[in-house]
Amino acid sequence: MSRRYKQIIDSGGYLIPRVISGRAKGIQIEAPKGENTRPTTDRVKESLFNIINHLLKNAVVLDLFSGSGSLGIEALSRGASRSYMCDQNSKAVSTIKKNIAHCGLEEGAEVFCCDYKQALKKLEGEQMTLIFLDPPYGKGLLQDAIAKIFDGNMLTDDGIIVAEHPRNEELAYPGVVRTEKYGDICISFLKKVVSN
C-alpha cells in the first residue's frame, strides 16, 4: 500500500478507515469487529468520491448497507445535506451513531436499525441524489436492492447508485454508466434510464 493511502492498523489487525475530505477530514472511523463488515479502504473511497464529488453539495444520500457508516459520513463531511444510514445489525448501528458523533456530523444524519427492505419502505416517496450499496456478497441482495430502488423511483434524474460487488459479478443493467476495478472488487455507477 502506498504511503499516500496508508491506513492505521489497530492492535487487532483491523484497518481503521478515516474521513478523507471535508469538515471531518482525517477523523478515524471505527468499524464493527467480527461482524463480517468490510470497511471500504481509503484508496477506494477517495477514488469513488472523486468521481461523484460534483453531486455532493446539498445532496440527499442513502448508505443502505452501512456497516461503519463510513460512506454516509464521508458524504456529510463533503457537503451533503442529509445522509440516511441503515444496517440491520444493532452493533453496527451503535458504531455508526458513535462515528457520527465523533465526527460532529449529527445534523443531517439519520440512522435506521432494520434490513434494507424495511429501510426502503420507510423512505418511500423520497428521492436520493446518491445511494451507496455494499451488501454481503453472493446473496442476490445487490440486484434486489437496485430493482426496488428503480421500481420505487427513489433516485433523482441526475442521481447515481454506487454499487460495490465482486469483480466476477457483472451488473447487467442498462443504467450502468461506469465501472472501476480495484483488485477483487468493482464499483459500478448506475443512473436511472429515463424513457422518452
Backbone as ProteinMPNN parsed JSONL, in Angstrom:
{"seq_chain_A": "MSRRYKQIIDSGGYLIPRVISGRAKGIQIEAPKGENTRPTTDRVKESLFNIINHLLKNAVVLDLFSGSGSLGIEALSRGASRSYMCDQNSKAVSTIKKNIAHCGLEEGAEVFCCDYKQALKKLEGEQMTLIFLDPPYGKGLLQDAIAKIFDGNMLTDDGIIVAEHPRNEELAYPGVVRTEKYGDICISFLKKVVSN", "coords_chain_A": {"N_chain_A": [[0.859, -1.185, 0.0], [0.642, 2.201, -0.871], [2.386, 5.046, 0.533], [0.798, 7.298, 0.509], [-1.81, 6.338, 0.759], [-1.765, 4.985, 3.113], [-3.16, 3.318, 5.88], [-4.046, 3.385, 9.344], [-3.4, 0.605, 11.414], [-5.041, -1.235, 13.821], [-4.527, -2.815, 17.086], [-5.734, -5.259, 16.827], [-5.39, -5.969, 14.247], [-7.037, -4.776, 12.375], [-7.855, -2.657, 9.663], [-8.126, 0.816, 10.034], [-10.417, 2.936, 8.899], [-10.687, 6.34, 7.65], [-12.074, 9.681, 7.585], [-11.904, 11.191, 4.5], [-12.03, 13.773, 3.345], [-13.256, 17.204, 3.655], [-15.418, 18.626, 6.246], [-14.925, 16.909, 8.413], [-12.416, 15.915, 7.966], [-9.765, 13.573, 8.165], [-10.502, 12.37, 10.554], [-10.72, 9.38, 12.371], [-12.598, 6.434, 11.649], [-14.484, 4.14, 13.367], [-14.861, 0.632, 12.967], [-17.279, -2.01, 13.131], [-16.255, -4.964, 14.753], [-15.654, -8.37, 13.863], [-18.09, -8.857, 12.659], [-18.423, -9.405, 10.048], [-18.131, -7.102, 8.591], [-17.022, -5.08, 5.929], [-15.017, -2.604, 5.742], [-14.753, 0.076, 3.455], [-11.745, 0.678, 1.811], [-9.392, 3.41, 2.283], [-8.169, 4.141, -0.132], [-9.922, 3.201, -2.166], [-12.244, 4.541, -1.401], [-11.49, 7.249, -1.654], [-11.08, 7.377, -4.411], [-13.678, 6.76, -5.46], [-15.197, 8.855, -4.387], [-14.002, 11.037, -5.61], [-15.032, 10.733, -8.143], [-17.787, 11.198, -7.806], [-17.961, 13.632, -6.572], [-18.959, 16.083, -7.528], [-21.667, 15.942, -7.171], [-22.259, 16.192, -4.499], [-22.789, 18.524, -2.931], [-25.295, 19.726, -0.895], [-26.649, 17.335, -1.256], [-28.959, 14.551, -1.002], [-28.509, 11.588, 0.601], [-28.25, 8.023, 0.654], [-27.012, 5.407, 2.511], [-27.134, 2.24, 2.298], [-26.422, -0.386, 3.193], [-24.862, -0.043, 5.684], [-22.805, -0.607, 7.629], [-20.068, 0.564, 9.043], [-20.767, 3.136, 8.651], [-19.15, 4.684, 7.131], [-19.25, 5.621, 4.391], [-21.629, 7.145, 4.234], [-21.043, 9.055, 6.19], [-18.747, 10.246, 5.095], [-19.934, 11.488, 2.889], [-21.6, 13.4, 4.187], [-19.592, 14.93, 5.411], [-18.477, 16.087, 3.189], [-20.413, 17.832, 2.288], [-23.07, 17.004, 1.823], [-26.568, 17.393, 2.445], [-28.27, 15.721, 3.826], [-28.023, 12.489, 5.22], [-28.949, 9.265, 5.118], [-28.464, 6.369, 6.951], [-28.254, 2.885, 7.124], [-28.425, -0.214, 8.779], [-28.881, -3.649, 9.554], [-27.815, -4.814, 11.751], [-27.502, -4.47, 15.171], [-25.184, -3.857, 16.621], [-23.571, -2.732, 14.657], [-25.117, -0.47, 14.056], [-24.938, 0.948, 16.486], [-22.218, 1.541, 16.377], [-22.15, 3.149, 14.074], [-23.635, 5.399, 14.949], [-21.957, 6.278, 17.004], [-19.683, 6.947, 15.494], [-20.699, 9.047, 13.906], [-21.228, 10.988, 15.878], [-18.625, 11.327, 16.875], [-17.428, 12.519, 14.701], [-18.771, 14.88, 14.654], [-21.072, 15.288, 13.12], [-23.837, 15.181, 13.45], [-26.065, 16.69, 12.685], [-28.259, 16.4, 10.072], [-27.857, 13.702, 9.789], [-29.327, 10.486, 9.796], [-30.166, 7.438, 11.254], [-31.033, 4.069, 10.7], [-32.068, 1.046, 12.204], [-32.555, -1.698, 10.735], [-33.549, -4.072, 8.149], [-32.634, -3.844, 4.638], [-34.923, -3.786, 3.022], [-36.966, -2.877, 4.71], [-35.92, -0.373, 5.299], [-35.998, 0.909, 2.785], [-38.742, 0.961, 2.478], [-39.472, 2.694, 4.582], [-38.455, 5.024, 3.545], [-39.975, 5.577, 1.381], [-41.174, 7.471, -1.32], [-39.282, 9.429, -1.073], [-36.586, 10.994, -2.773], [-33.298, 10.305, -3.784], [-30.033, 11.692, -4.161], [-27.644, 10.329, -4.182], [-26.974, 6.902, -3.776], [-25.55, 4.472, -1.838], [-24.498, 1.152, -2.145], [-23.451, -1.673, -0.622], [-23.728, -4.558, -0.085], [-23.679, -7.82, 1.664], [-21.866, -10.288, -0.158], [-22.928, -12.531, -2.792], [-25.592, -13.213, -2.201], [-27.647, -12.212, -3.642], [-28.621, -9.767, -2.876], [-27.799, -7.248, -3.767], [-28.781, -6.99, -6.425], [-31.531, -7.163, -5.917], [-31.953, -4.931, -4.263], [-31.28, -2.83, -6.03], [-33.282, -3.155, -7.982], [-35.585, -2.593, -6.428], [-35.105, 0.061, -5.73], [-35.152, 1.357, -8.245], [-37.749, 0.628, -9.095], [-39.233, 1.946, -7.163], [-38.771, 4.555, -7.816], [-36.687, 6.078, -6.548], [-34.477, 7.573, -7.034], [-33.025, 10.643, -7.996], [-33.27, 12.442, -11.149], [-30.694, 13.085, -12.009], [-29.269, 11.554, -10.325], [-27.144, 9.005, -8.749], [-26.457, 5.553, -8.313], [-24.129, 3.932, -6.34], [-22.489, 1.063, -6.479], [-20.987, -1.631, -4.87], [-19.342, -4.623, -5.732], [-18.316, -8.087, -6.275], [-15.505, -8.687, -8.431], [-15.96, -10.687, -10.294], [-18.647, -10.635, -10.724], [-20.904, -9.436, -12.827], [-22.788, -6.481, -13.375], [-25.68, -6.401, -14.991], [-27.216, -4.07, -16.169], [-29.007, -1.558, -17.96], [-28.545, 0.946, -17.011], [-25.931, 1.18, -16.046], [-23.213, 3.227, -16.002], [-20.543, 3.419, -15.624], [-17.725, 1.533, -14.567], [-15.392, 0.76, -12.111], [-12.392, -0.938, -11.314], [-10.908, -2.502, -8.548], [-8.588, -4.394, -7.474], [-9.961, -7.313, -6.226], [-12.528, -6.362, -6.204], [-15.275, -4.481, -7.625], [-16.521, -1.231, -8.392], [-19.497, -0.075, -9.416], [-21.303, 2.405, -11.225], [-24.476, 3.623, -11.447], [-27.159, 5.031, -13.302], [-30.577, 6.096, -13.437], [-32.641, 4.953, -16.08], [-34.183, 7.055, -18.193], [-37.117, 7.066, -19.888], [-38.058, 8.128, -23.16]], "CA_chain_A": [[0.0, 0.0, 0.0], [1.491, 3.374, -0.963], [2.376, 5.905, 1.716], [-0.322, 8.226, 0.385], [-3.051, 5.698, 1.162], [-1.525, 4.149, 4.291], [-4.141, 3.41, 6.944], [-3.609, 2.899, 10.646], [-3.87, -0.73, 11.751], [-5.141, -1.334, 15.285], [-3.848, -3.968, 17.684], [-6.393, -6.498, 16.397], [-5.1, -6.205, 12.838], [-8.071, -4.186, 11.528], [-7.61, -1.349, 9.072], [-9.01, 1.837, 10.576], [-10.66, 3.942, 7.869], [-10.798, 7.712, 8.122], [-12.766, 10.599, 6.686], [-10.876, 11.626, 3.557], [-12.068, 15.198, 2.998], [-14.402, 17.968, 4.155], [-15.462, 19.146, 7.619], [-14.394, 15.931, 9.375], [-11.226, 15.333, 7.344], [-8.733, 12.981, 8.995], [-11.027, 11.695, 11.737], [-10.793, 7.933, 12.184], [-13.922, 5.82, 11.736], [-14.444, 2.802, 13.96], [-15.655, -0.386, 12.259], [-17.666, -3.135, 13.995], [-15.34, -6.094, 14.578], [-16.214, -9.71, 13.956], [-19.473, -8.881, 12.178], [-18.335, -9.517, 8.584], [-18.155, -5.771, 7.979], [-15.871, -4.818, 5.082], [-14.89, -1.161, 5.529], [-14.143, 0.471, 2.19], [-10.415, 1.228, 2.09], [-9.222, 4.827, 1.956], [-7.829, 4.287, -1.56], [-11.144, 3.032, -2.953], [-13.179, 5.607, -1.028], [-11.049, 8.505, -2.271], [-11.32, 7.278, -5.846], [-15.097, 6.85, -5.809], [-15.707, 10.192, -4.07], [-13.534, 11.95, -6.665], [-15.938, 10.57, -9.283], [-19.143, 11.71, -7.512], [-17.856, 14.834, -5.742], [-19.767, 17.182, -8.084], [-23.066, 15.759, -6.782], [-22.404, 16.115, -3.045], [-23.28, 19.726, -2.265], [-26.73, 19.679, -0.577], [-27.215, 16.063, -1.713], [-29.634, 13.619, -0.1], [-27.718, 10.378, 0.409], [-28.634, 6.813, 1.367], [-25.991, 4.367, 2.646], [-28.157, 1.249, 2.634], [-25.815, -1.471, 3.981], [-23.913, 0.979, 6.109], [-21.641, -1.139, 8.34], [-19.472, 1.539, 9.958], [-21.254, 4.473, 8.306], [-18.041, 5.409, 6.514], [-19.61, 6.313, 3.152], [-22.613, 8.171, 4.564], [-20.34, 10.101, 6.933], [-17.902, 10.958, 4.121], [-20.821, 12.356, 2.106], [-21.953, 14.544, 5.039], [-18.393, 15.742, 5.59], [-18.203, 16.803, 1.939], [-21.434, 18.816, 1.937], [-24.439, 16.501, 1.683], [-27.469, 17.998, 3.432], [-28.877, 14.659, 4.622], [-27.47, 11.173, 4.949], [-29.618, 8.153, 5.784], [-27.585, 5.211, 7.073], [-29.063, 1.752, 7.558], [-27.841, -1.545, 8.923], [-29.789, -4.47, 10.368], [-27.085, -5.293, 12.919], [-27.572, -3.44, 16.215], [-23.82, -3.426, 16.961], [-23.149, -1.819, 13.595], [-25.855, 0.787, 14.223], [-24.309, 1.648, 17.618], [-20.942, 2.054, 15.884], [-22.453, 4.259, 13.157], [-24.018, 6.564, 15.757], [-20.736, 6.723, 17.682], [-18.838, 7.597, 14.487], [-21.328, 10.321, 13.544], [-20.984, 11.918, 16.985], [-17.178, 11.577, 16.925], [-17.118, 13.421, 13.585], [-19.529, 16.118, 14.799], [-21.931, 15.407, 11.935], [-25.183, 14.727, 13.815], [-27.07, 17.41, 11.9], [-28.414, 15.834, 8.731], [-27.68, 12.246, 9.808], [-30.413, 9.679, 10.346], [-29.716, 6.042, 11.239], [-32.08, 3.072, 10.874], [-31.671, -0.333, 12.519], [-33.524, -2.573, 10.071], [-32.977, -4.578, 6.911], [-32.701, -2.889, 3.535], [-36.298, -3.678, 2.519], [-37.69, -2.003, 5.635], [-35.391, 0.987, 5.127], [-36.558, 1.462, 1.549], [-40.158, 1.209, 2.754], [-39.518, 3.905, 5.41], [-38.064, 6.182, 2.738], [-40.851, 5.631, 0.213], [-41.558, 8.826, -1.704], [-38.086, 10.285, -1.021], [-35.649, 10.783, -3.88], [-31.912, 10.456, -3.361], [-29.018, 12.088, -5.137], [-26.651, 9.258, -4.185], [-27.293, 5.724, -2.972], [-24.425, 3.546, -1.726], [-24.902, -0.225, -1.921], [-22.328, -2.587, -0.409], [-24.304, -5.656, 0.705], [-22.929, -9.083, 1.654], [-21.775, -10.858, -1.496], [-23.414, -13.874, -3.094], [-26.933, -13.484, -1.689], [-28.635, -11.58, -4.508], [-29.153, -8.559, -2.232], [-27.5, -6.074, -4.572], [-29.726, -6.92, -7.539], [-32.862, -6.889, -5.372], [-31.986, -3.536, -3.808], [-31.31, -1.968, -7.22], [-34.624, -3.264, -8.568], [-36.538, -1.893, -5.559], [-34.816, 1.495, -5.836], [-35.67, 1.828, -9.526], [-39.212, 0.466, -9.088], [-39.797, 2.967, -6.28], [-38.382, 5.883, -8.306], [-36.037, 6.683, -5.39], [-33.27, 8.269, -7.472], [-33.283, 11.844, -8.792], [-32.93, 12.249, -12.564], [-29.238, 13.141, -12.179], [-28.697, 10.788, -9.225], [-26.29, 7.852, -9.059], [-26.256, 4.447, -7.381], [-22.743, 3.476, -6.287], [-22.655, -0.334, -6.052], [-19.773, -2.447, -4.761], [-19.614, -6.039, -5.994], [-17.101, -8.826, -6.645], [-15.041, -8.476, -9.804], [-16.505, -11.723, -11.185], [-20.106, -10.479, -10.803], [-21.223, -8.31, -13.699], [-24.118, -5.892, -13.211], [-26.257, -6.287, -16.334], [-28.288, -3.072, -16.167], [-28.757, -0.515, -18.95], [-28.172, 2.18, -16.324], [-24.523, 1.224, -15.633], [-22.507, 4.211, -16.833], [-19.1, 3.351, -15.39], [-17.285, 0.525, -13.596], [-13.98, 0.855, -11.746], [-11.926, -2.185, -10.707], [-9.901, -2.355, -7.501], [-8.271, -5.744, -7.014], [-11.033, -8.301, -6.372], [-13.849, -5.74, -6.188], [-15.629, -3.455, -8.599], [-17.513, -0.222, -8.039], [-20.278, 0.311, -10.598], [-22.08, 3.627, -11.078], [-25.706, 3.44, -12.222], [-28.172, 6.074, -13.362], [-31.835, 5.542, -13.904], [-32.89, 5.13, -17.511], [-35.393, 7.846, -18.362], [-37.684, 6.788, -21.206], [-38.503, 9.322, -23.906]], "C_chain_A": [[0.893, 1.232, 0.0], [1.375, 4.217, 0.304], [1.169, 6.838, 1.694], [-1.61, 7.636, 0.95], [-2.9, 4.852, 2.425], [-2.587, 4.389, 5.358], [-3.539, 2.884, 8.232], [-4.203, 1.508, 10.856], [-3.886, -0.855, 13.266], [-4.522, -2.633, 15.773], [-4.481, -5.298, 17.292], [-6.177, -6.803, 14.934], [-6.141, -5.639, 11.889], [-7.591, -2.87, 10.951], [-8.613, -0.349, 9.647], [-9.228, 2.895, 9.501], [-10.772, 5.331, 8.494], [-11.635, 8.509, 7.143], [-11.706, 11.254, 5.803], [-10.844, 13.137, 3.381], [-13.269, 15.87, 3.656], [-14.284, 18.361, 5.614], [-14.817, 18.214, 8.635], [-13.12, 15.259, 8.871], [-10.231, 14.81, 8.379], [-9.228, 12.244, 10.224], [-11.19, 10.202, 11.445], [-12.202, 7.419, 12.448], [-13.762, 4.414, 12.314], [-15.32, 1.858, 13.138], [-16.046, -1.485, 13.236], [-16.77, -4.332, 13.708], [-16.084, -7.414, 14.689], [-17.64, -9.822, 13.455], [-19.523, -8.938, 10.647], [-18.48, -8.171, 7.888], [-16.883, -5.585, 7.169], [-15.749, -3.308, 4.884], [-14.218, -0.88, 4.193], [-12.8, 1.124, 2.486], [-10.353, 2.693, 1.672], [-8.963, 5.031, 0.465], [-9.075, 4.212, -2.423], [-12.118, 4.177, -2.675], [-12.783, 6.931, -1.676], [-11.331, 8.499, -3.76], [-12.794, 7.456, -6.182], [-15.66, 8.234, -5.481], [-15.169, 11.249, -5.032], [-14.469, 11.901, -7.868], [-17.283, 11.255, -9.039], [-19.142, 13.049, -6.787], [-18.751, 15.977, -6.221], [-21.229, 17.101, -7.668], [-23.314, 15.994, -5.287], [-22.988, 17.355, -2.38], [-24.808, 19.666, -2.145], [-27.418, 18.387, -1.024], [-27.99, 15.367, -0.597], [-29.064, 12.24, -0.423], [-28.31, 9.223, 1.218], [-27.473, 5.827, 1.327], [-26.721, 3.15, 3.199], [-27.639, 0.068, 3.454], [-24.601, -0.854, 4.675], [-22.69, 0.467, 6.857], [-21.113, -0.182, 9.386], [-20.028, 2.946, 9.753], [-20.25, 5.304, 7.533], [-18.452, 6.219, 5.277], [-20.625, 7.429, 3.405], [-21.993, 9.343, 5.298], [-19.444, 10.916, 6.004], [-18.746, 11.933, 3.296], [-21.234, 13.589, 2.909], [-20.768, 15.485, 5.205], [-18.125, 16.61, 4.367], [-19.365, 17.682, 1.471], [-22.827, 18.311, 1.679], [-25.319, 17.112, 2.775], [-28.106, 16.951, 4.345], [-28.254, 13.329, 4.212], [-28.213, 10.145, 5.794], [-28.664, 6.977, 5.784], [-28.362, 4.066, 7.707], [-28.207, 0.507, 7.695], [-28.779, -2.348, 9.814], [-29.122, -4.991, 11.638], [-27.017, -4.19, 13.976], [-26.182, -2.955, 16.649], [-23.286, -2.452, 15.918], [-23.825, -0.468, 13.752], [-25.287, 1.601, 15.383], [-22.983, 2.28, 17.191], [-21.156, 3.242, 14.958], [-22.773, 5.526, 13.952], [-22.818, 7.153, 16.497], [-19.826, 7.478, 16.71], [-19.391, 8.959, 14.072], [-21.051, 11.376, 14.613], [-19.509, 12.305, 17.057], [-16.751, 12.572, 15.841], [-17.85, 14.76, 13.69], [-20.492, 16.365, 13.655], [-23.362, 14.953, 12.217], [-26.265, 15.403, 12.988], [-27.11, 16.851, 10.476], [-28.279, 14.324, 8.672], [-28.891, 11.565, 10.421], [-30.057, 8.214, 10.169], [-30.896, 5.122, 11.521], [-31.457, 1.732, 11.241], [-32.754, -1.255, 11.965], [-32.87, -3.125, 8.818], [-33.274, -3.594, 5.767], [-34.117, -2.712, 2.994], [-37.127, -2.741, 3.395], [-37.227, -0.56, 5.49], [-35.965, 1.652, 3.878], [-38.038, 1.776, 1.713], [-40.328, 2.496, 3.57], [-39.297, 5.16, 4.573], [-38.886, 6.316, 1.458], [-41.272, 7.07, -0.063], [-40.407, 9.814, -1.681], [-37.208, 9.965, -2.223], [-34.241, 11.146, -3.432], [-31.032, 10.916, -4.52], [-27.991, 10.975, -5.306], [-27.123, 8.12, -3.295], [-26.095, 4.78, -3.022], [-24.946, 2.159, -1.377], [-23.66, -1.098, -1.801], [-22.814, -3.749, 0.46], [-23.37, -6.851, 0.779], [-22.976, -9.706, 0.259], [-22.495, -12.201, -1.578], [-24.805, -14.208, -2.604], [-28.037, -12.847, -2.537], [-29.197, -10.28, -3.958], [-28.939, -7.312, -3.082], [-28.523, -5.909, -5.697], [-31.134, -6.579, -7.047], [-32.989, -5.441, -4.928], [-32.067, -2.574, -4.995], [-32.698, -1.976, -7.844], [-35.646, -2.48, -7.745], [-36.339, -0.372, -5.638], [-35.383, 2.06, -7.136], [-37.194, 1.725, -9.592], [-39.886, 1.54, -8.247], [-39.456, 4.386, -6.673], [-37.69, 6.692, -7.199], [-34.772, 7.452, -5.734], [-33.676, 9.506, -8.272], [-32.827, 11.598, -10.23], [-31.425, 12.284, -12.81], [-28.512, 12.321, -11.118], [-27.932, 9.557, -9.677], [-26.371, 6.825, -7.931], [-24.794, 4.027, -7.486], [-22.767, 2.082, -5.672], [-21.314, -1.06, -6.029], [-20.139, -3.916, -4.944], [-18.325, -6.747, -6.363], [-16.765, -8.623, -8.118], [-15.662, -9.481, -10.77], [-18.031, -11.652, -11.304], [-20.443, -9.223, -11.614], [-22.636, -7.801, -13.401], [-24.695, -5.61, -14.592], [-27.475, -5.361, -16.294], [-27.98, -2.026, -17.232], [-28.283, 0.789, -18.308], [-26.722, 2.247, -15.868], [-23.76, 2.154, -16.574], [-20.99, 4.129, -16.668], [-18.825, 2.238, -14.384], [-15.782, 0.682, -13.383], [-13.585, -0.425, -11.008], [-10.794, -1.9, -9.728], [-9.604, -3.748, -6.944], [-9.427, -6.69, -7.283], [-12.429, -7.691, -6.384], [-14.017, -4.762, -7.331], [-16.586, -2.456, -7.949], [-18.199, 0.171, -9.343], [-21.147, 1.521, -10.264], [-23.289, 3.522, -12.006], [-26.572, 4.692, -12.158], [-29.482, 5.445, -13.788], [-32.008, 5.863, -15.374], [-34.219, 5.841, -17.654], [-35.911, 7.617, -19.779], [-38.184, 8.074, -21.836], [-39.997, 9.306, -24.127]], "O_chain_A": [[1.824, 1.304, 0.802], [0.399, 4.117, 1.047], [0.586, 7.133, 2.738], [-2.411, 8.352, 1.551], [-3.802, 4.089, 2.772], [-2.88, 5.535, 5.699], [-2.639, 2.045, 8.217], [-5.361, 1.261, 10.519], [-2.874, -0.614, 13.925], [-4.053, -3.448, 14.98], [-3.847, -6.346, 17.408], [-6.715, -7.783, 14.42], [-6.138, -5.981, 10.707], [-6.991, -2.059, 11.655], [-9.806, -0.638, 9.735], [-8.319, 3.676, 9.216], [-10.931, 5.472, 9.707], [-11.877, 8.076, 6.017], [-10.727, 11.806, 6.305], [-9.769, 13.728, 3.279], [-14.178, 15.203, 4.15], [-13.182, 18.423, 6.16], [-14.227, 18.675, 9.612], [-12.786, 14.156, 9.303], [-9.894, 15.502, 9.34], [-8.446, 11.554, 10.878], [-11.729, 9.814, 10.407], [-12.902, 7.897, 13.341], [-12.991, 3.605, 11.798], [-16.392, 2.243, 12.671], [-15.241, -1.865, 14.086], [-16.548, -4.677, 12.548], [-17.008, -7.565, 15.488], [-18.336, -10.782, 13.788], [-20.524, -8.571, 10.031], [-18.903, -8.104, 6.734], [-15.79, -5.89, 7.646], [-16.328, -2.776, 3.938], [-13.229, -1.523, 3.842], [-12.721, 2.025, 3.32], [-11.131, 3.159, 0.84], [-9.474, 5.978, -0.133], [-9.276, 5.045, -3.307], [-12.738, 4.714, -3.593], [-13.638, 7.654, -2.188], [-11.774, 9.506, -4.314], [-13.134, 8.216, -7.089], [-16.511, 8.74, -6.214], [-15.828, 12.267, -5.247], [-14.675, 12.914, -8.537], [-17.858, 11.831, -9.963], [-20.204, 13.554, -6.423], [-19.247, 16.756, -5.407], [-21.961, 18.083, -7.796], [-24.466, 15.994, -4.852], [-23.635, 17.231, -1.34], [-25.52, 19.569, -3.145], [-28.641, 18.353, -1.156], [-27.718, 15.564, 0.587], [-29.124, 11.781, -1.563], [-28.809, 9.421, 2.326], [-27.003, 5.453, 0.252], [-26.911, 3.027, 4.409], [-28.351, -0.428, 4.327], [-23.458, -1.114, 4.297], [-21.618, 1.059, 6.73], [-21.643, -0.117, 10.495], [-19.796, 3.839, 10.568], [-20.468, 6.493, 7.303], [-18.048, 7.372, 5.13], [-20.499, 8.524, 2.858], [-22.365, 10.494, 5.066], [-19.388, 12.14, 6.113], [-18.328, 13.061, 3.036], [-21.222, 14.701, 2.382], [-20.928, 16.704, 5.145], [-17.613, 17.723, 4.484], [-19.312, 18.226, 0.368], [-23.707, 19.104, 1.344], [-24.863, 17.323, 3.899], [-28.442, 17.243, 5.492], [-27.994, 13.075, 3.036], [-28.122, 10.149, 7.021], [-28.112, 6.621, 4.743], [-29.048, 4.256, 8.711], [-27.372, 0.212, 6.841], [-29.401, -1.798, 10.722], [-29.793, -5.548, 12.506], [-26.525, -3.095, 13.699], [-26.014, -1.788, 17.003], [-22.628, -1.467, 16.255], [-23.181, 0.57, 13.599], [-25.167, 2.821, 15.276], [-22.662, 3.401, 17.584], [-20.43, 4.233, 15.041], [-22.243, 6.598, 13.661], [-22.679, 8.371, 16.603], [-19.265, 8.518, 17.056], [-18.634, 9.915, 13.908], [-20.687, 12.51, 14.301], [-19.179, 13.471, 17.275], [-15.83, 13.364, 16.041], [-17.585, 15.674, 12.909], [-20.71, 17.51, 13.258], [-24.028, 14.406, 11.338], [-27.263, 14.778, 12.63], [-26.099, 16.842, 9.773], [-28.55, 13.718, 7.636], [-29.418, 12.011, 11.44], [-29.689, 7.787, 9.075], [-31.666, 5.353, 12.453], [-30.446, 1.329, 10.667], [-33.739, -1.553, 12.64], [-31.771, -2.708, 8.453], [-34.054, -2.653, 5.915], [-34.481, -1.62, 2.556], [-37.891, -1.918, 2.892], [-38.035, 0.367, 5.55], [-36.368, 2.815, 3.912], [-38.533, 2.752, 1.147], [-41.219, 3.297, 3.288], [-39.868, 6.216, 4.846], [-38.53, 7.079, 0.561], [-41.677, 7.795, 0.846], [-40.529, 10.919, -2.208], [-37.1, 8.812, -2.639], [-34.026, 12.169, -2.781], [-31.258, 10.575, -5.681], [-27.525, 10.705, -6.413], [-27.613, 8.35, -2.189], [-25.676, 4.343, -4.094], [-25.729, 1.996, -0.442], [-22.904, -1.247, -2.761], [-22.371, -3.909, 1.598], [-22.379, -6.91, 0.052], [-24.003, -9.656, -0.418], [-22.651, -12.908, -0.582], [-25.178, -15.381, -2.588], [-29.217, -12.931, -2.195], [-30.154, -9.74, -4.513], [-29.791, -6.424, -3.116], [-29.065, -4.823, -5.896], [-31.846, -5.801, -7.681], [-34.005, -4.795, -5.182], [-32.837, -1.613, -4.967], [-33.231, -0.923, -8.194], [-36.485, -1.777, -8.31], [-37.31, 0.385, -5.614], [-36.019, 3.115, -7.135], [-37.856, 2.636, -10.09], [-40.982, 1.993, -8.575], [-39.802, 5.328, -5.961], [-38.053, 7.839, -6.941], [-34.071, 7.931, -4.843], [-34.562, 9.435, -9.123], [-32.084, 10.653, -10.495], [-30.926, 11.602, -13.705], [-27.286, 12.378, -11.017], [-28.047, 9.118, -10.822], [-26.355, 7.177, -6.752], [-24.283, 3.795, -8.582], [-23.035, 1.933, -4.48], [-20.599, -1.102, -7.029], [-21.124, -4.394, -4.382], [-17.343, -6.099, -6.724], [-17.653, -8.411, -8.943], [-15.87, -9.163, -11.941], [-18.64, -12.524, -11.923], [-20.284, -8.099, -11.138], [-23.56, -8.589, -13.199], [-24.253, -4.69, -15.281], [-28.616, -5.814, -16.375], [-26.823, -1.64, -17.4], [-27.691, 1.636, -18.977], [-26.305, 3.281, -15.346], [-23.67, 1.907, -17.777], [-20.241, 4.694, -17.465], [-19.606, 2.027, -13.457], [-15.005, 0.732, -14.336], [-14.343, -0.935, -10.182], [-9.854, -1.164, -10.03], [-10.298, -4.22, -6.043], [-9.838, -6.858, -8.431], [-13.414, -8.409, -6.553], [-13.049, -4.282, -7.921], [-17.362, -2.812, -7.062], [-17.56, 0.685, -10.261], [-21.661, 1.64, -9.152], [-23.133, 3.351, -13.215], [-26.703, 5.326, -11.111], [-29.5, 4.391, -14.423], [-31.577, 6.912, -15.851], [-35.262, 5.303, -17.284], [-35.229, 7.934, -20.754], [-38.665, 8.981, -21.156], [-40.542, 10.228, -24.734]]}, "name": "protein", "num_of_chains": 1, "seq": "MSRRYKQIIDSGGYLIPRVISGRAKGIQIEAPKGENTRPTTDRVKESLFNIINHLLKNAVVLDLFSGSGSLGIEALSRGASRSYMCDQNSKAVSTIKKNIAHCGLEEGAEVFCCDYKQALKKLEGEQMTLIFLDPPYGKGLLQDAIAKIFDGNMLTDDGIIVAEHPRNEELAYPGVVRTEKYGDICISFLKKVVSN"}
